[in-house]
Amino acid sequence: MKIIIIGTAYPYRGGIAAFNERLAQQFIKEGHEVEIYTFTLQYPSFLFPGRTQYSNDPASEGLKIFQKINSINPLNWLKIGREIRRKAPELVIIPYWMSFMAPCLGTIASLIRKNKKTKIVGLVHNMVPHEPSLLDKIFPGCYVKNTDAFVSLSESVLKDIDKFDKKNKPKAFSPHPIYDHYGTLLPKNEAKQILNLDAQMHYVLFFGFIRAYKGLDLLLKAFSDERVKKLPLKLLIAGEFYEDEKTYLEIINDNSLEDKILLFNDFIPDSKVNLYFSACDLVAQPYKTATQSGVTQIAYHFEKPMLVTDVGGLAEIVPHGKVGYVVNPDEKEIADALVDFYDQNNESSFIENCKIEKEKYDWEKMTDTILNLYRLL
């Protein structure tokens, strides 16, 4: 089949770009012809809270990526829609993650469908964002009505799609596959040495960009628990602030946590992701709201135990007491789990279970789900 993916990809950075490129690679591996259409302008600068939207890593090899879409120019949407319509691919996959993109993606999809050949499958990361706005009531319908079927990465998102889909179009759930392109697991002490970490200390990792819904404040407060303070343990924060860091620095200062917290306040390039995951014992995701998370799937790749909160789809993929902990978004429950992990020496058994559990999240399962939906259309 000829397949086109419309969405963010190199030279842009981030989880959605990584997902689209890895999905394309899987389809190519299965013998399909794949192109990716990405953006010349993804977000206006005032909508992007980070330092840069662009990757410093080299481009993935073997991918056809066309940088052509302007997210705020309707004339461009018409041009791209007609261009892809003329190419007449059997399948177009359009990832969706925020309402701002709905008019652009929906308009392009509406024009493509006019060739009466191409089918549109939406791959929905978030239908309703973690930080909702008025746009989330107005724009999503433009995307949903011009899409023939949907794949969601969590059960909770599947229910959110139903709120906008008045025609009960075909839908399927397929869990977020493992991000397996971030290199190999290093011996823990080797990774610590490269990062200039104390080899005698243990490390919990908080990874990814920092926003209020991700609950870093809860994790910091858990580290102020006297039981946690007594452990030979530090928190490794590896990610860029997407909001004012003052709140978090105040928690650190107010609780005298300066010696317990290591802050790598920058976007972590793909080539260094393995260092942070290799150095830690446990990956913490103390989210206050969630759908699913690519961080979980990076942790599975590196066979790292996890501590997640019982929000969105996180509990669906982290079996409590098997590969880690599922707790309420509460600082005491987070502290209880940290203490239990080290007191009970659970790392080894959780790692062995991670090796088994990760087999559920193969990329072939995602492509099978998409292609099975296509065959229904």
C-alpha positions as CSV (number, residue, x, y, z in Angstrom):
1,M,0.0,0.0,0.0
2,K,0.9,3.6,-0.4
3,I,0.6,5.3,3.0
4,I,1.0,9.0,4.0
5,I,1.3,10.2,7.6
6,I,0.4,13.8,8.2
7,G,1.9,15.3,11.3
8,T,5.0,16.4,13.1
9,A,8.3,14.8,12.2
10,Y,12.0,15.8,11.7
11,P,13.3,18.5,11.9
12,Y,10.8,18.9,14.8
13,R,11.5,17.2,18.1
14,G,9.3,15.6,20.7
15,G,7.2,12.5,21.4
16,I,4.7,12.9,18.6
17,A,7.5,13.3,16.0
18,A,9.3,10.2,17.4
19,F,6.0,8.3,17.2
20,N,5.3,9.2,13.6
21,E,8.8,8.4,12.4
22,R,8.8,5.0,14.3
23,L,5.4,4.1,12.9
24,A,6.6,5.0,9.4
25,Q,9.6,2.7,9.9
26,Q,7.4,-0.2,10.9
27,F,5.2,0.2,7.9
28,I,8.2,0.3,5.6
29,K,9.6,-2.8,7.3
30,E,6.3,-4.5,6.4
31,G,6.7,-3.6,2.8
32,H,4.6,-0.5,2.4
33,E,5.5,2.7,0.6
34,V,5.4,5.5,3.2
35,E,5.7,9.3,3.1
36,I,5.4,11.8,6.0
37,Y,4.1,15.3,5.4
38,T,5.2,17.6,8.2
39,F,5.2,21.3,8.9
40,T,7.1,24.4,7.7
41,L,5.3,26.1,10.6
42,Q,4.1,23.9,13.4
43,Y,3.3,26.3,16.2
44,P,3.5,30.1,16.2
45,S,6.2,31.0,18.7
46,F,3.7,32.4,21.2
47,L,2.0,29.0,21.5
48,F,5.2,27.1,22.1
49,P,6.5,27.3,25.7
50,G,9.8,25.6,25.2
51,R,13.1,27.0,23.9
52,T,13.0,25.5,20.5
53,Q,10.7,23.3,18.4
54,Y,13.6,21.8,16.5
55,S,15.8,18.7,17.0
56,N,19.5,18.7,17.2
57,D,19.7,15.1,16.3
58,P,20.4,13.8,12.8
59,A,17.4,12.8,10.6
60,S,16.2,9.2,10.7
61,E,17.5,7.3,7.8
62,G,15.3,5.9,5.1
63,L,12.3,8.1,5.6
64,K,10.6,10.4,3.0
65,I,9.7,13.5,4.9
66,F,8.2,16.5,3.1
67,Q,8.2,19.7,5.1
68,K,5.2,21.5,3.5
69,I,2.4,22.3,5.9
70,N,1.7,25.7,7.5
71,S,-0.5,25.2,10.5
72,I,-2.0,28.7,10.3
73,N,-2.4,29.3,6.6
74,P,-5.7,28.1,5.1
75,L,-4.5,28.6,1.5
76,N,-1.6,26.2,2.3
77,W,-4.1,23.6,3.7
78,L,-6.0,23.7,0.4
79,K,-2.8,23.3,-1.6
80,I,-1.6,20.3,0.5
81,G,-5.0,18.7,0.5
82,R,-5.1,18.8,-3.3
83,E,-1.5,17.6,-3.6
84,I,-2.1,14.5,-1.5
85,R,-5.5,13.9,-3.1
86,R,-3.7,13.7,-6.5
87,K,-1.2,11.2,-5.1
88,A,-4.2,9.0,-4.2
89,P,-2.7,6.9,-1.4
90,E,-4.8,4.0,-0.2
91,L,-4.4,5.2,3.4
92,V,-3.6,8.5,5.2
93,I,-2.9,8.5,8.9
94,I,-3.4,11.7,10.7
95,P,-2.2,11.9,14.3
96,Y,-4.2,14.2,16.6
97,W,-3.0,15.7,19.9
98,M,-4.3,19.2,20.3
99,S,-7.3,21.3,19.2
100,F,-5.2,24.0,17.6
101,M,-4.3,21.5,14.9
102,A,-7.9,20.5,14.1
103,P,-8.8,23.1,11.5
104,C,-5.6,22.5,9.6
105,L,-5.7,18.7,9.7
106,G,-9.5,18.5,9.2
107,T,-9.4,20.7,6.1
108,I,-6.6,18.7,4.5
109,A,-8.4,15.5,5.2
110,S,-11.7,16.8,3.7
111,L,-9.9,17.6,0.4
112,I,-8.1,14.2,0.3
113,R,-11.3,12.2,0.7
114,K,-12.7,13.8,-2.4
115,N,-10.7,11.4,-4.6
116,K,-13.1,8.6,-3.4
117,K,-10.1,6.3,-2.9
118,T,-8.1,7.4,0.1
119,K,-9.3,6.4,3.6
120,I,-8.4,8.5,6.6
121,V,-7.5,6.9,9.9
122,G,-7.0,9.2,12.9
123,L,-4.4,8.2,15.4
124,V,-5.5,10.0,18.6
125,H,-3.0,10.7,21.3
126,N,-5.2,13.1,23.2
127,M,-8.8,14.1,22.2
128,V,-9.2,16.4,25.2
129,P,-5.9,18.0,26.3
130,H,-4.5,18.0,29.8
131,E,-4.9,21.7,30.0
132,P,-8.2,22.4,28.3
133,S,-9.3,25.7,26.7
134,L,-12.3,27.1,24.8
135,L,-10.8,25.7,21.5
136,D,-11.4,22.2,22.8
137,K,-15.2,22.6,22.4
138,I,-15.0,24.4,19.0
139,F,-12.3,22.8,16.9
140,P,-12.1,19.0,17.4
141,G,-15.3,18.4,15.3
142,C,-13.5,19.6,12.2
143,Y,-11.0,16.8,12.6
144,V,-13.4,14.1,13.6
145,K,-16.0,14.6,10.9
146,N,-13.3,14.4,8.1
147,T,-11.8,11.2,9.5
148,D,-13.1,7.7,8.6
149,A,-11.9,5.7,11.6
150,F,-9.9,6.2,14.8
151,V,-7.2,4.4,16.8
152,S,-6.6,5.6,20.3
153,L,-3.6,4.8,22.5
154,S,-5.7,4.4,25.7
155,E,-9.2,3.3,26.6
156,S,-9.9,6.7,28.2
157,V,-9.2,8.5,24.9
158,L,-11.5,6.1,23.0
159,K,-14.3,7.4,25.2
160,D,-13.3,11.0,24.6
161,I,-13.6,10.5,20.8
162,D,-17.2,9.3,21.3
163,K,-18.0,12.8,22.6
164,F,-17.3,14.3,19.2
165,D,-18.2,11.4,16.9
166,K,-21.9,11.6,16.1
167,K,-21.8,8.9,13.4
168,N,-20.2,6.1,15.5
169,K,-17.4,5.6,13.1
170,P,-15.1,2.5,13.5
171,K,-12.7,2.8,16.5
172,A,-10.1,0.6,18.1
173,F,-7.7,0.8,21.0
174,S,-4.1,-0.1,20.6
175,P,-1.7,0.7,23.4
176,H,1.3,3.0,22.9
177,P,4.1,0.8,21.5
178,I,7.6,0.8,23.0
179,Y,10.0,3.5,22.1
180,D,12.9,1.3,21.1
181,H,15.0,3.8,19.2
182,Y,16.8,5.5,22.1
183,G,19.9,3.2,22.2
184,T,20.8,0.5,24.5
185,L,20.8,0.0,28.3
186,L,24.2,0.8,29.8
187,P,25.6,-0.7,33.1
188,K,24.2,1.6,35.8
189,N,27.6,2.7,37.1
190,E,28.8,3.5,33.6
191,A,25.8,5.8,33.0
192,K,26.3,7.4,36.4
193,Q,29.9,8.1,35.6
194,I,29.1,9.7,32.2
195,L,26.5,12.0,33.9
196,N,28.9,12.7,36.8
197,L,26.6,11.2,39.4
198,D,27.6,9.7,42.7
199,A,28.0,6.0,42.2
200,Q,27.0,5.3,45.8
201,M,23.6,6.9,45.5
202,H,20.3,5.6,44.1
203,Y,18.3,7.6,41.6
204,V,14.7,8.0,40.7
205,L,14.1,9.6,37.3
206,F,11.5,12.2,36.3
207,F,11.8,12.5,32.6
208,G,10.3,14.8,30.0
209,F,9.1,18.4,29.7
210,I,7.6,19.9,32.9
211,R,4.1,21.1,33.1
212,A,1.6,21.4,36.0
213,Y,-0.4,18.3,35.1
214,K,2.7,16.1,35.3
215,G,2.8,16.4,39.1
216,L,6.4,17.1,39.7
217,D,5.4,19.2,42.7
218,L,3.9,16.0,44.3
219,L,7.1,14.1,43.7
220,L,9.2,16.8,45.2
221,K,6.9,16.9,48.3
222,A,7.2,13.1,48.5
223,F,11.0,13.5,48.6
224,S,10.5,15.8,51.7
225,D,9.0,12.9,53.6
226,E,11.4,12.1,56.4
227,R,11.5,8.4,55.5
228,V,12.5,9.2,51.9
229,K,15.1,11.7,53.1
230,K,16.9,9.0,55.1
231,L,17.4,6.8,52.0
232,P,20.6,7.1,49.9
233,L,18.4,8.4,47.2
234,K,18.3,11.4,44.8
235,L,15.7,12.6,42.3
236,L,17.0,13.1,38.8
237,I,14.9,15.6,36.9
238,A,15.7,15.5,33.2
239,G,13.6,17.8,31.1
240,E,12.8,21.4,30.0
241,F,10.4,23.6,32.0
242,Y,7.4,24.5,29.9
243,E,6.2,26.9,32.7
244,D,7.6,29.0,35.4
245,E,10.1,26.9,37.4
246,K,9.7,29.1,40.5
247,T,7.0,26.9,42.0
248,Y,9.3,23.9,42.0
249,L,12.4,25.7,43.2
250,E,10.4,27.0,46.1
251,I,9.4,23.5,47.1
252,I,13.0,22.4,46.9
253,N,14.2,25.4,49.0
254,D,11.4,25.3,51.6
255,N,12.0,21.6,52.3
256,S,15.8,21.8,52.2
257,L,16.0,19.3,49.3
258,E,18.9,20.9,47.5
259,D,21.1,17.9,48.2
260,K,18.4,15.5,47.1
261,I,17.5,17.0,43.7
262,L,19.5,17.0,40.5
263,L,18.1,19.2,37.8
264,F,19.0,18.8,34.1
265,N,16.8,21.6,32.9
266,D,17.0,21.1,29.2
267,F,15.5,19.1,26.4
268,I,17.3,15.8,26.4
269,P,18.4,14.8,22.9
270,D,17.7,11.3,21.6
271,S,21.4,10.4,21.8
272,K,21.5,10.9,25.5
273,V,18.1,9.5,26.6
274,N,19.7,6.1,27.4
275,L,22.1,7.7,29.9
276,Y,19.3,8.9,32.2
277,F,17.3,5.7,32.1
278,S,20.4,3.6,32.5
279,A,21.4,5.5,35.6
280,C,18.1,5.2,37.5
281,D,16.4,2.5,39.5
282,L,12.9,3.7,39.1
283,V,11.0,6.0,36.6
284,A,8.4,8.2,38.3
285,Q,5.3,9.7,36.6
286,P,3.3,11.4,39.3
287,Y,0.7,12.8,36.8
288,K,-2.4,14.6,38.0
289,T,-4.1,14.0,34.6
290,A,-3.1,11.7,31.7
291,T,-4.1,9.7,28.7
292,Q,-1.1,7.6,28.1
293,S,2.6,8.3,28.1
294,G,5.6,7.8,25.9
295,V,7.8,7.9,28.9
296,T,6.3,4.7,30.2
297,Q,7.2,3.0,26.9
298,I,10.8,4.3,27.1
299,A,10.9,2.8,30.6
300,Y,9.7,-0.5,29.2
301,H,12.4,-0.4,26.5
302,F,15.1,0.0,29.1
303,E,13.3,-2.5,31.5
304,K,13.0,0.0,34.3
305,P,10.4,-0.3,37.1
306,M,7.9,2.5,37.3
307,L,5.9,4.5,39.7
308,V,2.7,6.0,38.1
309,T,-0.5,7.6,39.4
310,D,-3.9,6.1,38.8
311,V,-5.0,8.7,36.2
312,G,-6.0,8.2,32.5
313,G,-4.5,5.1,30.9
314,L,-1.3,4.8,33.0
315,A,-2.7,2.0,35.2
316,E,-3.7,0.1,32.1
317,I,0.0,-0.5,31.2
318,V,1.7,-0.6,34.6
319,P,0.5,-3.6,36.6
320,H,0.7,-2.7,40.2
321,G,3.1,-4.7,42.3
322,K,4.4,-6.4,39.1
323,V,6.5,-3.9,37.2
324,G,6.0,-1.0,39.6
325,Y,3.5,0.9,41.6
326,V,0.1,2.6,40.8
327,V,-0.8,5.1,43.5
328,N,-3.2,8.0,43.8
329,P,-1.8,11.5,42.9
330,D,-0.9,12.1,46.5
331,E,2.5,12.9,48.0
332,K,2.2,10.5,50.9
333,E,1.2,7.6,48.7
334,I,4.1,8.4,46.4
335,A,6.5,8.5,49.3
336,D,5.0,5.1,50.6
337,A,5.8,3.5,47.2
338,L,9.4,4.9,47.2
339,V,10.0,3.6,50.6
340,D,8.5,0.2,49.8
341,F,10.6,-0.1,46.6
342,Y,13.9,0.2,48.4
343,D,12.9,-1.5,51.7
344,Q,11.6,-4.6,50.0
345,N,14.4,-4.6,47.4
346,N,11.9,-4.9,44.6
347,E,14.1,-3.7,41.7
348,S,15.2,-7.1,40.5
349,S,11.8,-8.8,40.5
350,F,10.2,-5.7,38.8
351,I,12.9,-5.7,36.1
352,E,12.2,-9.4,35.3
353,N,8.5,-8.7,35.0
354,C,9.2,-5.7,32.8
355,K,11.0,-8.0,30.4
356,I,7.8,-10.1,30.1
357,E,5.3,-7.3,30.1
358,K,7.0,-5.2,27.4
359,E,6.3,-8.0,24.8
360,K,2.7,-6.7,24.7
361,Y,3.8,-3.4,23.2
362,D,5.2,-4.4,19.8
363,W,4.9,-1.9,16.9
364,E,3.4,-4.6,14.7
365,K,0.3,-4.6,17.0
366,M,-0.2,-0.9,16.2
367,T,0.2,-1.4,12.4
368,D,-2.2,-4.4,12.5
369,T,-4.8,-2.4,14.3
370,I,-4.6,0.4,11.8
371,L,-4.7,-1.9,8.8
372,N,-7.6,-3.9,10.3
373,L,-9.6,-0.6,10.6
374,Y,-8.7,0.3,7.0
375,R,-10.1,-3.0,5.8
376,L,-13.4,-2.2,7.5
377,L,-13.8,1.0,5.5
